[in-house]
Amino acid sequence: MSEITSFRDVIELWGGRDAHGARIAMGAEVGATAGTVTKWWQRNWIPPEYWSAILATDNASAAGVTADLLTALAAREPAEVRA
């Protein structure tokens, strides 16, 4: 992935053969279910309480995901999307 411009891009760092497998893989690493990660993807939002766990993963680190990047992504999202 070249540039991360959305929370969906962050979620898609877990790639895999299919979307469901990617959601399972990410969820397993950050302490969420695949269903929860799918909802994040649908809303293009990751709750801040998961950011530390995401930042601790190899996928995020290799892609250059930082707390500043996550904060910038959150600042671009309308509040009603996060509800």
N, C-alpha and C positions, 0 to 999 in steps of 0.2 A: 504494500500500500504506500502510495507516494506521500500524500498529505492528509492529515486528520483534520476534518472540518466539522465533524458532528460526533455526537455520542454513538450513533450507529457505526461510524468508522471505528471507534474504539472497540465496540462489541465485535465487529467483524475481524478484528485482529486474531480472534481464535479460529477463524477460517474452518478448515476441515472439509470433509466431503459433502456435507449438507448443512443447512442452516440449523436444524435441530441438534445435530452433533456439536456444532460450534457453541450453541447455547448451553448444552450440557457441560462442555469443557470449561467454559468461562464460569458458569455457576459453581462447578466443583472447586475451582481455584479461589473464588471470592466468597463462598459461603451463601450462595443463593440457588434457587431451583432453576431448571431450564425454563419453566413457565414464567418465573419472575424476570429472567433475562429477556425472554421474548417480549414481555410487556414493556420493558425498558426500550427495546429496539423499536417497538410500535410507537412509543411516545417520543422517541429520540431524546431520552433522558436517563441518566443514571443518578440515583440518589447519593448525595454527598457522603452518607455514612458508609458507602462501599468504596469510596475513592482510595482510601489507604490500602485496602486489600488489592485493588486493581493496580495501584502503583507498585506494589511489592511483587507483581508477576513478571516473569521473563518476557512475555509477549508485549506488555506495555513498555517495559524498559527498552527492549530492542527497537520498538517503534518510536521512541522518544517522547512517550506520554509523560507529562509532568503535572504537578498540582496546578501550576499556572495555566496550562493548556485546558485542564478540566474546568477551572474557574472561568476562563474566557468562553468556553463552550456554554457554560451555564448562564453567563451574562447575556448571551444572544437569544436565549429561549424565553418566550413569553410565559408569564407565571401560570396562565391557565393550562398550558401544556403539562406542567409539572404536577398538577392537581391529581 
